[in-house]
Amino acid sequence: MEGVPEVSPEAALEEARRIGHTWGECRGLEALARRALRAGDLITASERLNEAIQVARRTGDTWSLAVGLNELGDVERVRGAYTRSGQLYEESMSEFAALGLGSQPSLVHNLGYVALATGEHARAEA
């Protein structure tokens, strides 16, 4: 968008931390994690998402917790850690359900990938 300055995830994260805006801190950490994941840096992606999850747990931000768990599940799935990714997706789904948001289509989709990867074809189909 013309005339609107672009803000880097690092700058957004720094500002969120400076002013104590934990929701913004989680979004900044997630943005850094997604960038690392696209670059194939699974270690950094995992570290940033674990930081976001810790912030969300500490502050009781269930929505941010659910988002972070889902994204960390993606990292673990890329790593080939299907059992761990499935656990993270299930925990994320529980957090969304606790908020009254029901089954998230992206999580159902992700759990289907995990079931396929682990040879649970009937579960994947369901």
N, C-alpha and C positions, 0 to 999 in steps of 0.2 A: 504494500500500500504506500503510495507516494506521500512523502511528508511525515511519515510515522517512523521514528527511529527503531531500528532492530536492536533487541536486547539479547545478549548471549545468555545461555543457561547459567553460566558461571556468575555473571553479573546479577541475574535475577536471584540466584541462590544466596549470594553474598548480601544483597539488600534484604531479602526475607529474613535471614539470620540477624542482620543488624537491627531490624525493627521488631524481631520476635514474632514474626508471622509464620507459624509452624505449617499451616496449610500451604503457603507459598514455598516453604522450605521443601516439603514433600514433592511438590510439582517440579521444582528445580532439580532435585535429586533424581526424579523419574526421567526428566529430559536428558540429563547426563547419562543415565543408565541406557536409555534407548539409543543415544548416539554411540555409546560404547558397544552395544550389542550389534548395531549396524556395521561397525568397524571390525567386528569379530573379537572384541576384547571382553570375553566373558567374565574375567576376574573383576575388572572395573565395574561392569554392569551389575554383577552380584553385590559388590561392595556398596555401590550407591543405593541399590534397592534395599539392602539390609539396613542401611542408615535411615532410609525413608520409613521402613517398617518400624524401626525403633522409635522414631519420632512419633509416628501414629499411635503406637502402643502407649508410649509415655503420656501422650496428651488425650487419649481416649477418642481419637479421630477414626472411627470405625470405617468410614467410607475410604479414607486414604489407606488404611490398613488393607482393606479388601483389594484395592487397586494395586498396591505394592506386592501383595501376595500373588496376585494373578500374573503380574509382570515378572516376578522372580520365578514363577512356574515356567514362564516362557524361556527364561535363561537356562533353567535346569533341563528343560525339554531339548533345547538346542545342544546342550552338553551330553545328552543321551541318558540323563538320570531320570528315567521315566517314573520310577516309584516316588522319588522326591517331588517331581513336578506334579504328579497326581495328588499328592498330599497337600501341596501348596494350593492347587486349584480347588480342592475340596474345602480347605480352610477359607479360602476367598469366597467360595459360594456360600458357606455358612455365615460369614460376616455380612454379605449382601442380603441374605435371607433375614438376618436379625434386624436389618434396617427396613425390612418390609419390601425389598426390591425384587424378591423372587429369584428364579433361575435366570442368570445372565446368559444370553445366547453365546457370547464369546467363550464363556467358561464351559458350557456344554460342548461347544466345538473343540475346545482345547482338551477336554477329557476324552473326547472321541479319538483325537490324535494319539493320546497316551494309550488308550485301549487297543488301537490298531498296532502301535509299536510294540506292545507287550503280548500280542497275539490273542487278545480277548475280543474276537470278532463279533460275537453276539452282543457284548456290552457296547462295542463301538457302534453297531447298528442301532441299538436302543437309544 
